[in-house]
Amino acid sequence: MRKQTFEHQYLQVLAERTQLNANEKHNLQRLVQGYLGECDLDKIVDTFFNQPELVLDDLNLAYNKEVIQVDKLIVIGNIAYLIDVKNYRGSYTYQNNSWYRGERILINNIFRQIDRASDILQKIFSAKGLHMEIRRVLIFMDPAVKVEIKQPIVQTVLRVEEIAAWLMKLKEEVQLYPKLSPDLWRDAITDALLPPYCPLNDFSSQVGRTLQLGICCPKCKKFTWTSHRYYLHCDHCGFCQSKELAYVKTICDYGVLFSNSNLERKELKKFLGEVGNEYYLRYQLKKHFELVGPNGSQKGYRNLGSKFEYWFENEQEYFKALQKRCNWKTNDKK
């Protein structure tokens, strides 16, 4: 599963609970657009290449304090295809060693990121004694985008309608090139991997901003519920959600917004708002979250700073099955 960046997760959760400023709105829109383009490419690669052992996604790598981000890497033999995904809209032209959007020259050369990433990736492989050829591939995912290259380039530039044919050609190459042990190049990448980026400041550093407390309805984004024994019923749109899932998702949302702190029951009770139940919160923390330190240490529970779908990526079937509790009709309201 391709994961949203931390900033994407943070702004998405924040937008559900407070008004974003202009800069936050712009960044969220940019992140959403980029993420959707990357996910669309993942589906195309799965369909037309389908060699998962030769593909790595969404890498943060470092070499001698130089850091790069790689959208996708495909390795065939001793050739590494370094792929940079752009979900840009509009009309783009490359001429005279510069990129233009319409008639306006772009200050940031679109090739600059992938060229720099190529240099550093080459150093990462060379440091492990691997002689790899890096081929740079820039992919534009928006079907309506117009791209025109008016001079010779070393990079490959593809539009979305050209990806399938390119991938099928790569799949044929898998049989032609001698196989390099995946352990060799994967080990080189693993040694250079950085943990996901997490900023120094979280929402606790925000002065004068308040958050909407409570459990956010995933359907209508409202916060008023009627609480039953096993499930919650949204008063606004009628959506039902198992109480256990609602609590765990909300705890994860708190963890994203306050990523620099452990999960403390007292603060979580406030965050859950009026619908929050102290006893039920205590039970869910004990069941699903890791206590920091020995029992009674008052250090709270470990905070991974991730949204529910990533924090509990391997337990989705369990939580999905909980939704049948919405059919357990009861007159009890709690």
C-alpha positions, -999 to 999 in steps of 0.1 A, spaced: 0 0 0 14 34 -10 12 57 20 4 93 21 32 115 33 30 127 69 22 162 58 -7 148 37 -21 129 66 -17 158 90 -34 183 67 -62 159 59 -70 152 95 -66 189 104 -90 199 76 -117 178 93 -114 196 126 -105 233 118 -104 258 90 -72 256 70 -53 287 60 -46 295 24 -11 280 25 -24 248 41 -52 245 15 -27 249 -13 -4 223 1 -32 198 7 -45 202 -28 -10 197 -42 -4 166 -20 -38 151 -29 -32 156 -66 3 141 -65 -8 111 -44 -36 103 -68 -12 104 -97 12 80 -79 -17 56 -70 -29 56 -106 6 47 -118 8 19 -93 -24 4 -108 -10 6 -143 23 -10 -132 5 -38 -114 -15 -44 -146 11 -42 -173 44 -51 -156 33 -72 -126 68 -80 -113 66 -68 -77 99 -83 -68 115 -58 -92 97 -27 -80 100 -4 -49 78 26 -42 79 58 -23 115 58 -10 133 84 12 170 78 8 201 94 21 238 94 11 263 115 30 236 138 44 221 143 9 184 132 9 162 123 -21 126 111 -25 119 84 -52 84 78 -64 91 45 -80 121 23 -88 121 -6 -113 153 -27 -115 159 -51 -144 193 -67 -144 218 -39 -138 195 -12 -150 175 9 -125 146 29 -139 142 59 -117 106 72 -121 94 106 -111 56 111 -112 40 145 -120 2 150 -119 5 184 -135 -22 201 -155 -17 225 -184 7 227 -213 45 222 -209 73 227 -233 110 219 -229 134 240 -250 167 258 -246 174 237 -215 143 252 -197 108 242 -190 78 264 -199 42 263 -188 24 280 -216 46 310 -224 60 314 -189 94 299 -180 95 278 -149 119 288 -122 123 252 -110 134 229 -138 112 198 -137 142 177 -146 162 190 -117 147 167 -90 151 135 -110 186 144 -122 198 150 -86 181 118 -74 199 99 -102 233 112 -91 227 102 -54 212 68 -63 242 61 -84 264 68 -53 243 46 -31 248 16 -55 284 23 -61 291 24 -24 280 -12 -23 301 -22 -53 271 -24 -77 277 -12 -112 242 0 -121 229 21 -151 204 47 -139 177 55 -165 156 86 -156 119 85 -165 95 114 -160 59 105 -162 30 130 -166 -2 114 -152 -30 139 -161 -47 127 -194 -53 163 -204 -17 175 -200 2 186 -231 40 180 -231 63 190 -260 101 183 -260 119 205 -285 155 194 -280 174 161 -274 173 149 -238 188 120 -218 156 115 -198 126 96 -210 93 116 -208 60 97 -209 24 107 -209 -2 85 -192 -13 70 -225 22 58 -233 29 40 -200 13 7 -208 33 1 -240 65 12 -222 59 -12 -193 52 -42 -216 85 -35 -233 102 -35 -199 85 -68 -191 101 -83 -223 135 -70 -211 132 -90 -179 139 -122 -200 168 -106 -219 190 -92 -191 209 -114 -167 192 -113 -133 210 -94 -106 202 -109 -72 174 -88 -57 191 -90 -23 221 -70 -36 203 -39 -49 176 -41 -23 202 -43 5 218 -12 -9 184 6 -9 176 -7 26 208 6 40 201 41 26 165 42 37 153 70 60 123 67 83 92 87 71 96 124 76 80 138 107 82 176 115 96 190 147 64 207 155 29 193 158 -5 209 164 5 216 200 27 244 187 -2 262 171 -13 293 191 -49 305 191 -62 276 169 -89 253 182 -100 219 170 -135 204 166 -137 177 193 -154 144 189 -156 115 164 -157 126 128 -183 108 106 -164 94 76 -193 100 53 -205 135 61 -177 149 83 -201 159 110 -196 152 147 -230 145 163 -237 109 171 -262 87 190 -242 62 210 -255 26 212 -239 -3 230 -220 -16 200 -221 11 174 -225 49 168 -253 63 146 -246 97 129 -274 121 137 -267 140 105 -265 114 77 -275 82 94 -242 64 89 -235 37 114 -200 27 126 -189 1 151 -179 19 183 -146 1 185 -136 12 150 -147 48 157 -127 50 189 -95 35 173 -97 57 142 -101 88 164 -72 79 186 -51 75 154 -62 110 142 -51 124 176 -18 107 171 -13 124 137 -21 159 150 0 155 182 27 133 167 54 144 192 36 132 223 26 98 236 -11 89 237 -24 100 271 -59 88 282 -68 122 297 -61 141 265 -78 115 244 -109 117 265 -111 154 258 -104 148 221 -133 123 218 -157 150 230 -191 144 245 -195 110 230 -163 97 246 -167 72 274 -138 69 299 -142 31 305 -145 22 268 -115 44 259 -94 27 286 -105 -7 272 -96 2 236 -62 16 246 -53 -16 264 -66 -38 236 -50 -20 206 -22 2 217 13 -4 232 19 10 267 51 30 271 71 17 301 57 -6 328 22 -6 340 16 25 362 44 45 347 20 72 335 39 76 302 9 68 281 8 47 249 31 47 220 22 71 192 31 60 157 18 93 142 -1 76 114 -37 74 102 -57 44 110 -53 27 76 -15 27 80 -13 21 118 -35 -9 115 -27 -19 80 -25 -56 89 -57 -57 109 -81 -42 84 -101 -74 80 -107 -75 118 -120 -40 118 -141 -45 87 -158 -74 103 -168 -52 133 -192 -33 110 -217 -62 114 -223 -49 149 -243 -21 133 -269 -47 127 -271 -58 163 -302 -38 171 -305 -28 207 -326 -3 226 -296 5 248 -281 39 243 -247 45 259 
